[in-house]
Amino acid sequence: DSALLDSLQRHLRTFAPSGIVDLSERGLATLGRRELDFDAVEGGPAQIRHLDLSSNELYRLERSLLRPLAGLRELSLSKNCFTDVPPALLADLPALTTLDLSCNLLSAIDASPERLRAAWPALTSLDLARNRLTQIPLCLGDEHDAALPRLERLDLGHNCIQYSVDAAGLRATPALRELSLSGNGMLQPPRSLWGLRCLERLDLSANRIRKLPRSVGDLK
């Protein structure tokens, strides 16, 4: 309604110059340029570094919504209703380092490694916890085609990843320092874990793993 639109635009005009825009808990289901006219921001949209859209009811973003945000570094879409990564997110976001998609309804990520590499070239932290994923995302690529070569933190906890014996996606994350696979009901950890030479923190809690292989000692 008009009151909500006015409220969103007023917030955008007021806080965009600070670089931090918090639009969480607004009851939003869809979002487009009509609701968020980034081009009307004084000083331009590139100054927005942090955008929080968490705790809404979002299931759709207009495809061109995020395109003006060339300076965006942190984006939270946690606690919404996305069943797939919205195409708007796959627009080129060259400065994005942190993306939070936790607590949605994602069952897969329908994107190629090439598309992710072009969309999020600087990404270091990706949170996909508490979704409906049944495998470690194939879109991460493999050791020959890494989608997110700078990724240092990956949270896949509390999904439905029970059987990922040899997850190629993990071999595509050579810089990974923190990984959570907790709460997935796994019977055994993926073999590709032991090739993560930069890994410093691994969370396998709340699974059904009875014994870790000796190669766990090869981790840093």
C-alpha positions, 0 to 999 in steps of 0.5 A: 500500500502507499503507506508502506511504499512511502515508508520504504522510500523514506528509509532508503533516502535517509539511510542510504548515505550511511551505506547501511539499509535495514529493511528487515521485518517489513512483511514484504512478499515481493520487491522491485524497483517500484518499492525500492528506487535506488536511482533516487538515492542522493549520491547514487546507489553505489554507496550502499554497502550493507542491505538487510532484507531478512525476516520478511516473507519474500519469495520474489525479487524483480530481476533488475532490483540489485543491478545498481548496487555495484558497491554492495558488500553484505546482503542478508535474505535470511528468514524468507520464503525463497525456494530457489536463488532469485535471478536478481541475485545472479546479477553481477555484484562485484563487491559482494563478500557476504551473502546470507540465504539461511532459513529459506526453502531452498532445495537446490541452487539452479546456476552454473559455476560460470554464472556464480563466478561472474555474479559473486567474484569477491564472495568470501562467506555464504550461509545456506543453513536451515534450508532443504538442500539434499546435496552439497551444491553442484554449482560450486563446481569442482577442482578444475572449475571453481565457482567461488575461489575466494570462499572462506566460510560456508554454512550448510548446517541443518539441511537434508544432506545425508548422502554426499560421500564424494562432494565435488563442490567442496573440492572447488573451495580451496580457500575454505577456512570454516565449514558447517555440515551440522544437523544433516543426519549424515552417516559419514562425512564427504571424502573431499573434506580431507583435501581442504588444506586451509580448513580451520573449523569444521562442524559435523555435530548433530549428525549420525557419524560414528567414526571419523577416518584417520585422514581427519588428522591431515586437516590444519 
